[in-house]
Structure formats: structure tokens, C-alpha cells
Amino acid sequence: MAKTYEPVVHNAGRFGRITEAKADPITTEVIRHALNSAANQMKRALIRTSFSPIIYEVLDFAVAIYDKDIRLLSQAPSLPMFMGTLSFCIDFAVKENGGPDSLNPGDALIYNWPFGTGSHPQDMVIIMPAFLGSELIGYTAIKGHWLDIGAKDPYCTDTTDVFQEGCIFPGVKIYKEGVLNQDIFRMIMANTRVPQMVRGDLDAQVTACRVGVKSLLEVVERFGLDTYMAAVDDMFDHGERIVRSYFEKIPDGRYVGRGEMDNNGVTKDRIPFEIVLDVKGSDVTLDFSGVPDQQGGPTNSPLPTTISASRVAITMLAGYGEAPHEGHFRPLKVITRPGSMFDPLPPAPSFIYGWPGLQAIEVIYNAVASAMPTAVPACSGGCICSLVAWGHREESGAPWADGTPLPTGQGAWNGGDGGIMLHISESATRFTPAEVWEHRNPWIVEQLALAEDSVGPGRWRGGPGLNLDIRMTEDNLITTVFERTLNAPWGLLGGKEARPNQCLATMPDGEQQLISKATHFHMPKGTVLNMRTGGGGGYGDPTERPVEAVLEDIAEGYISEAFARRHYPHAFA
């Protein structure tokens, strides 16, 4: 049993102004958009130069630009859950390397210690300082998922300590003043099963960070350092006011959200937990101190991901559609207890760190719903339903690997039906097109369809889940991570539950096996992988759904007539 400690309070955003000078609002807005454009240029450079479909198709990465005090300036739409962790990555990596004074133009740090990144080691971070002359003015950073970096398997659900989860690079310089560090590079290549893809993705991340540095310097040089710094402070202050204006609408009080993990990947015990939302005026605190102790399996969420999940949940509600920056996070505090599932200590396993974070977002919304049910949607499928596959091709013997998340139904809300998309923690990512899969990998997609009757009934219905069947044309190995298979997505204000997630393997002899969390599962040639993602919960009493909407759902194939007669009998009266 790991030692646990007293709860710790964390500010989700950094306070304070760098300068007392003010910029006019128009200049501030122009600089804000210029910074967002710079981050988007980083994103495009990464997509165009990366080697792995998980980068250029799925967009399993985050890119961002920070100032010298590690305050978020801008991000490009990609993977929000990564985004909230990058400040920790920069902070820890720079300190591990000796602090800002140890950095020079052209340097690039590589960092993947899970308790500093919040992720498994495969989520590799490249950090590059930006210098205006000899003055450090900021950082560009990219966290991207590498297909393999020397773990016991390319993807794991059954690790029991962090050392099984991959090779660690603790903030060392992969580039020194623009020159590749061959010693570190050779270590990387020696610790991956797919060196060609990893080398290509490393080069792509470094290239994109360079694009970000160049673009940031262009913004600063265009407006001048003093004007730029004043505009940044004004931008942060404005973002803080936006979020506080939303929080002020929530009645003061203490609200409890409840959730449950299916298991920790090693044992089969369910893991219920609670998160407390405390609202006082425009200040909000999320309290994770009462959650269970850190787990013996890898469903532990390191502190950076717990903070990130809190940021995602809040800014998705209160950010009014703006690209998040540091100011949006300032009204939020997060309390954790070191040694717990949401603040584990080394050497706790944390390979599937993101799944507690996914559930935390749903639980936070569950807590908000008890105060303002019209402010949040019903529960989504609550998972990213991940698949990672690998092996050696039959003809050439060449190693291959691929992976993807899958969309689930989203919860209905006060005024609309739920859709189908990736979880909001990955809201700008995608899953790989069937044509790309079949071209690159040894399998055939036999079914890819919206799942009939998977929605949560309600005045507004939840979004449908997905049915995806893949037949293997060669032997291979897979790891699957499907959560919320035991708990159906909840509805709100009389809305009903939706279908939960499920994953099965139909073997060549017809035997079916449940593989919701399975590592290194052998898929012989001819095996069919049956993935069933969950729907979204309904909102409001189903008897209030207009008859024409029920009939349209039947016509569109979202629900069967039998389902409609069971949940919407008024449509057939």
C-alpha cells in the first residue's frame, strides 16, 4: 500500500501581470489571433511531416505556445486532454535540465516521465525555447503519441509499475543549439519496435516546434516586445472575466458527482469515486481528495492529467467557444491527495491514465447538473474506446503498428439531441478512415455503422454509438481499452440511459471472448474484432418527445420501431 499524504490545493492557472502597461483592445485581439495562427502553423507542419497515422490521421497530439513564465498563450485544436498537461511538461523538463539558464537557441528537450507529463511514456513531449536575441521569451511544445517506446507491449492495460511502461527520457536535450544529440537519438532508436515511424514522428515534432518558434518571434517583432507583453496580460485578464461570469451563474454550494471505473486493469474490482464541486461566487474548487488510493493496476491519473481534466471540463462549459489560454484557468482550484488514484506517486503504474480523466469530466458534469441541470449535457459514452494493433507482415516480415480511438454517442442537452463524436477530451481528434486502415494494415472493415437502439431516450435523445467489425487477414496482436462497459451512460431530468461500451473478439471457430481491457491479445487470421461504442444519455421525459421526431428517428435508423414503442408509446397512440 502506497503512503498517502494530506490534500494539496493547486491553482489551475497562473496569476499576475508581467507588465502594468495596457494595450488597446483591437491590438490585443489581433495579437490573440496571431498567436492562435502560430499554433495552427505548428499543427499543420506536424501533420504534413509525421509518419504515423495516429499523428497525421487521428491527430493524437497537442501543440501549444507558452510565454517565459509558462503561461499558455495559444493552442491549435487537437487533443484537449494533452493540452492541459503541457505546462507541467515544460516546467519539469526545464528544471530537470538545469533551469532556463541552461537553454540556448536551437535547443530541444525530450521528456516523457509520466508523473511530469501526466501520460504514459509513449506520449512524448518535445520542448523548444524561443529567444528574441539573447532573451528567453517563451516555449513551443508538442506532446504526441509514439507508437512504441520500449514498454512491455506497445500498449498496456496490465502494468504493475511505471518501469514496465516504456523507456524514460527525463528532460534531456535531443538537440543542442540546433545539432542532433546522437547519443540520445541512438537510445531512442534502440528502444522501439517501429524505428522508422518513431524517427519520422520525432523529426516532425522538432520541425513543428521550430515553426512555432519562428511564428512566435514574428508576432513579437511585428508589435514590439512591450506591446506584445501588455496585450498578453490583457488577453489573460479578459479570459478570466469570461469564465468568472459563467461561474457566477452557478448557485453557491457544495455539489457531489459520482462515478465508477470498471476495474484497474489488473484486478476485477469496480472502483467507485466521488468528486466534490465547491462554488463560492466566481471561484470554483474541484476536490479529488476523497477518491480511492492509487491502484495496483494502471488506471491511475497523474496530477497533470487530473488538472487537465478539470481544465477541460470547466473551459468547455465556460469558455464560450474561445481557444483556451491561461486566463481561462485562473478561477479554478483543484484539490488532490498525493498517493491517490488522481495523484499517484512513483512507481505507480499509469499507462491507461486517461480513462480516469475521461470519467472525471463526466463526474464533474454530474456534479454541475445537481446545481444547474440545464447547464450540462447528459452523460456521453464516456470513453475513447481505444484499439492498438501490431505485428509483422506475412510477406515481408516488416514490423507494423497502428492505433485509434473511437467515437461514442454524446449526451442530449436542454434544447437538442446528442451527436456522435470523440469524447470532448479529444474533441478535435479523429478516428482513422476505413480506406487508410485497409491500405496500411492486415485487416478488412466488415461493418462501420451507427448503432440502432444505442441512444438514450428522452425529450431530446442521446447520440448513437458505433458498431465496428474488423476481420483480420493476418495474425496480429492487439490491446483494447474500453471503459464504462458495466455502467450505462446516465440521462438527466427524466432522460433514460444509453447503451454502454463493449468489445468482443469472435474467433475463427465462432467462440466469442470479452476483451474490454486486454493486452497482447492474439488475433489469429480470420478473427473478427467486434467493437460496440456506447450511446449518449437522454435529456427530459421521453413522453415529451414530439411524435414527428420519433418517427424521423425510426426512418433514419437511429431506433427500431420496437424500441420506439417501448420508450415512446405516445407516438403510436
TIMAR-335265 format. One line per field, with one value per residue (C-alpha): x, y, z. Coordinates in steps of 0.25 Angstrom, whole numbers, plus 5000, padded with zeros to 4 digits. Layout:
// residues N
x: [X/...]
y: [Y/...]
z: [Z/...]
//
This chain:
// residues 573
x: [5000/5006/5007/4997/4998/4990/4982/4989/4982/4986/4983/4979/4984/4996/4993/4999/5003/5017/5015/5005/5005/4992/4989/4977/4966/4968/4983/4980/4970/4980/4991/4982/4978/4992/4997/4986/4990/5004/5000/4992/5004/5011/5000/5000/5015/5013/5002/5010/5023/5019/5020/5009/4994/4992/4998/4994/4980/4976/4982/4987/4995/4995/5003/5004/5012/5015/5022/5035/5026/5020/5006/4998/4998/4991/4988/4983/4971/4975/4975/4970/4974/4988/4987/4985/4997/5008/5011/5015/5023/5031/5033/5038/5047/5053/5056/5062/5071/5076/5066/5064/5079/5083/5076/5081/5075/5073/5072/5061/5057/5051/5042/5033/5033/5019/5018/5022/5015/5002/5003/5009/5023/5018/5013/5026/5028/5037/5040/5048/5051/5049/5059/5058/5073/5078/5065/5057/5042/5035/5034/5027/5023/5017/5012/5010/5007/5018/5014/5025/5036/5040/5029/5025/5015/5013/5000/4997/4985/4992/5005/5008/5019/5024/5036/5028/5022/5033/5047/5048/5055/5055/5057/5070/5074/5071/5076/5088/5088/5082/5091/5085/5090/5094/5095/5080/5076/5082/5076/5062/5064/5069/5056/5045/5039/5036/5048/5044/5031/5037/5049/5039/5030/5042/5047/5032/5031/5044/5041/5027/5033/5043/5031/5025/5037/5039/5024/5024/5036/5029/5018/5027/5035/5023/5017/5029/5032/5026/5013/5012/5014/5003/4994/4996/4993/4980/4977/4978/4970/4959/4959/4958/4946/4939/4940/4936/4924/4919/4923/4915/4902/4904/4898/4908/4909/4915/4912/4916/4918/4919/4925/4932/4943/4940/4953/4968/4973/4979/4968/4953/4948/4940/4945/4934/4939/4933/4938/4933/4930/4930/4925/4927/4924/4932/4943/4941/4949/4949/4952/4958/4964/4953/4956/4962/4976/4985/4983/4992/4987/4990/4977/4984/4983/4996/4994/4996/4985/4976/4978/4976/4963/4958/4962/4955/4942/4942/4946/4937/4926/4930/4940/4929/4936/4949/4962/4967/4978/4984/4973/4962/4968/4970/4957/4959/4966/4968/4970/4977/4983/4996/4996/4982/4977/4976/4990/4998/5013/5024/5026/5011/5006/4998/4998/4983/4984/4974/4962/4960/4962/4950/4941/4945/4940/4927/4926/4929/4917/4909/4912/4909/4896/4891/4893/4889/4884/4881/4896/4901/4898/4894/4906/4913/4918/4929/4941/4950/4949/4964/4970/4985/4989/5003/5011/5020/5015/5014/5021/5032/5033/5033/5028/5016/5007/4995/4984/4972/4961/4947/4935/4923/4909/4909/4898/4886/4884/4874/4870/4876/4879/4893/4902/4913/4928/4940/4940/4941/4955/4959/4949/4958/4963/4958/4958/4965/4957/4954/4961/4974/4973/4971/4982/4992/4988/4985/4970/4957/4946/4933/4924/4925/4911/4903/4897/4882/4875/4888/4883/4877/4862/4857/4850/4864/4870/4885/4894/4896/4908/4916/4917/4931/4935/4949/4953/4968/4975/4988/4991/4994/4993/4984/4982/4968/4963/4948/4943/4928/4925/4918/4911/4901/4902/4892/4881/4877/4863/4856/4864/4868/4881/4888/4896/4909/4922/4926/4938/4938/4947/4940/4950/4951/4943/4932/4935/4933/4942/4940/4953/4949/4963/4972/4987/4995/4982/4985/4976/4978/4976/4961/4957/4947/4948/4934/4935/4922/4923/4913/4902/4898/4888/4875/4870/4856/4844/4842/4827/4830/4838/4830/4823/4830/4844/4841/4836/4848/4858/4852/4853/4867/4871/4875/4864/4855/4840/4840/4850/4841/4828/4835/4840/4831/4817/4811/4816/4807/4794]
y: [5000/5013/5024/5035/5050/5062/5068/5079/5091/5094/5107/5102/5115/5125/5139/5152/5162/5163/5178/5189/5195/5193/5190/5195/5185/5184/5181/5171/5163/5164/5158/5147/5143/5144/5134/5125/5125/5122/5110/5105/5106/5097/5087/5087/5085/5073/5067/5069/5063/5052/5037/5030/5031/5033/5046/5051/5044/5042/5055/5049/5061/5075/5087/5100/5113/5118/5130/5130/5129/5116/5123/5117/5127/5119/5105/5098/5090/5075/5067/5076/5066/5067/5082/5084/5076/5083/5094/5083/5077/5090/5093/5079/5077/5091/5089/5075/5080/5091/5102/5113/5118/5105/5107/5113/5116/5103/5094/5084/5076/5062/5058/5047/5044/5040/5048/5061/5059/5052/5042/5028/5029/5027/5042/5048/5063/5072/5086/5097/5110/5123/5134/5149/5152/5147/5148/5136/5140/5127/5112/5103/5089/5077/5065/5053/5039/5030/5016/5009/5013/5000/4997/4982/4984/4995/4998/4992/4990/4981/4988/4988/4999/5010/5003/4993/5005/5010/5016/5029/5042/5052/5065/5063/5071/5063/5076/5085/5098/5092/5080/5066/5059/5045/5038/5041/5038/5025/5021/5025/5016/5005/5005/5004/4993/5002/5011/5017/5022/5027/5034/5041/5046/5051/5059/5064/5069/5076/5083/5087/5093/5101/5106/5111/5118/5125/5129/5134/5143/5149/5153/5159/5166/5171/5178/5180/5173/5183/5184/5169/5167/5177/5170/5156/5161/5168/5155/5147/5157/5157/5141/5141/5150/5142/5129/5136/5142/5128/5123/5134/5128/5115/5115/5115/5102/5088/5078/5064/5056/5041/5031/5018/5011/4997/4992/4996/4986/4976/4973/4972/4980/4992/5006/5016/5030/5044/5058/5070/5083/5095/5108/5122/5134/5133/5123/5108/5097/5083/5073/5060/5057/5047/5037/5023/5021/5019/5006/4994/4994/5005/5013/5024/5038/5046/5060/5067/5059/5061/5077/5076/5068/5079/5090/5083/5081/5095/5102/5094/5099/5114/5117/5122/5115/5123/5115/5113/5121/5123/5133/5123/5114/5125/5124/5109/5102/5087/5079/5065/5055/5050/5035/5034/5030/5044/5048/5035/5035/5027/5016/5014/5009/5019/5014/5016/5029/5036/5027/5032/5046/5043/5039/5051/5060/5053/5053/5068/5070/5061/5070/5083/5076/5076/5091/5095/5083/5092/5095/5082/5070/5056/5046/5042/5028/5033/5026/5027/5012/5010/5000/4998/4986/4982/4970/4966/4966/4952/4954/4964/4961/4976/4982/4990/4996/5005/5010/5019/5024/5022/5032/5030/5036/5049/5053/5061/5074/5085/5088/5077/5063/5057/5055/5045/5049/5046/5049/5064/5062/5058/5067/5071/5057/5047/5032/5026/5025/5011/5013/5016/5005/4995/5000/5000/4989/4974/4974/4977/4986/4978/4988/5002/5007/5016/5006/5005/5006/5010/5024/5029/5032/5046/5059/5060/5047/5044/5041/5027/5019/5012/4997/4994/4980/4977/4964/4960/4956/4952/4948/4960/4965/4976/4983/4989/4999/5000/5007/5009/4995/4992/5005/5011/5026/5033/5043/5056/5061/5048/5044/5030/5022/5019/5006/5004/5001/4987/4980/4965/4956/4946/4935/4927/4915/4924/4926/4940/4946/4959/4967/4981/4983/4973/4974/4966/4958/4949/4951/4939/4941/4941/4946/4958/4969/4974/4988/4994/5008/5014/5024/5037/5038/5045/5058/5061/5052/5043/5045/5059/5056/5061/5049/5054/5054/5039/5035/5042/5035/5022/5026/5030/5017/5022/5014/5002/5002/4992/5002/5014/5006/5003/5017/5026/5019/5033/5033/5021/5025]
z: [5000/4996/5006/5005/5009/5013/5002/4994/4987/4973/4965/4951/4945/4948/4953/4952/4941/4935/4932/4937/4923/4915/4900/4893/4891/4876/4877/4888/4879/4867/4875/4881/4867/4862/4874/4870/4856/4860/4868/4856/4847/4857/4855/4840/4840/4849/4841/4828/4832/4842/4839/4847/4844/4859/4857/4843/4843/4857/4862/4875/4879/4885/4881/4889/4891/4905/4910/4918/4931/4925/4923/4912/4900/4889/4885/4872/4872/4875/4887/4899/4910/4906/4905/4920/4923/4915/4925/4935/4924/4921/4936/4940/4927/4928/4943/4941/4930/4940/4938/4928/4929/4923/4910/4897/4883/4875/4887/4888/4900/4900/4912/4916/4931/4934/4947/4940/4927/4933/4922/4918/4913/4898/4899/4896/4898/4890/4896/4889/4896/4888/4889/4884/4883/4896/4903/4906/4903/4902/4899/4888/4892/4885/4892/4882/4883/4878/4874/4883/4892/4899/4908/4911/4900/4890/4898/4912/4922/4932/4936/4951/4952/4943/4939/4930/4923/4914/4913/4920/4915/4927/4920/4913/4900/4887/4880/4885/4878/4866/4866/4868/4880/4874/4887/4891/4877/4877/4890/4885/4872/4881/4889/4879/4871/4859/4858/4844/4849/4862/4855/4846/4857/4865/4853/4851/4865/4865/4851/4856/4869/4860/4852/4865/4870/4857/4857/4871/4868/4856/4865/4876/4865/4858/4870/4879/4892/4901/4893/4892/4907/4910/4900/4906/4920/4915/4908/4920/4929/4919/4918/4933/4933/4923/4932/4945/4938/4936/4949/4956/4950/4958/4972/4983/4989/4990/4980/4979/4966/4966/4956/4955/4948/4943/4949/4950/4938/4948/4958/4954/4966/4962/4967/4971/4974/4977/4972/4980/4973/4983/4977/4984/4975/4963/4970/4967/4974/4970/4981/4978/4992/4995/4983/4986/4988/4976/4969/4967/4952/4942/4944/4951/4947/4950/4955/4941/4935/4947/4946/4931/4932/4942/4932/4920/4928/4932/4920/4911/4919/4922/4911/4901/4889/4890/4889/4903/4909/4923/4927/4926/4937/4948/4954/4957/4968/4969/4982/4981/4991/4987/4987/4982/4969/4963/4969/4969/4973/4967/4963/4962/4948/4940/4926/4924/4931/4922/4925/4940/4934/4924/4935/4944/4933/4933/4948/4949/4939/4948/4960/4952/4948/4962/4963/4949/4941/4929/4928/4924/4915/4919/4920/4908/4904/4914/4907/4895/4893/4888/4879/4877/4868/4863/4858/4846/4831/4826/4813/4817/4832/4834/4847/4847/4858/4858/4867/4868/4878/4874/4875/4884/4886/4893/4903/4900/4905/4908/4894/4885/4883/4885/4873/4871/4873/4880/4895/4898/4904/4890/4883/4871/4868/4858/4856/4844/4831/4827/4814/4821/4831/4820/4811/4823/4832/4830/4832/4825/4831/4830/4837/4841/4845/4854/4865/4864/4878/4885/4889/4902/4900/4905/4901/4894/4891/4893/4881/4875/4877/4867/4862/4856/4852/4846/4841/4842/4829/4836/4850/4859/4874/4880/4892/4895/4905/4907/4920/4924/4920/4933/4935/4925/4922/4930/4926/4932/4937/4933/4921/4920/4920/4907/4903/4910/4902/4899/4892/4887/4879/4870/4868/4855/4862/4865/4880/4886/4896/4904/4903/4908/4915/4908/4906/4896/4891/4880/4868/4858/4843/4841/4855/4855/4865/4869/4875/4881/4886/4895/4893/4900/4911/4908/4914/4919/4919/4907/4907/4903/4890/4878/4870/4857/4864/4868/4854/4848/4857/4852/4838/4839/4846/4860/4867/4863/4863/4875/4883/4879/4884/4897/4900/4892/4893/4891/4877/4873/4881]
//
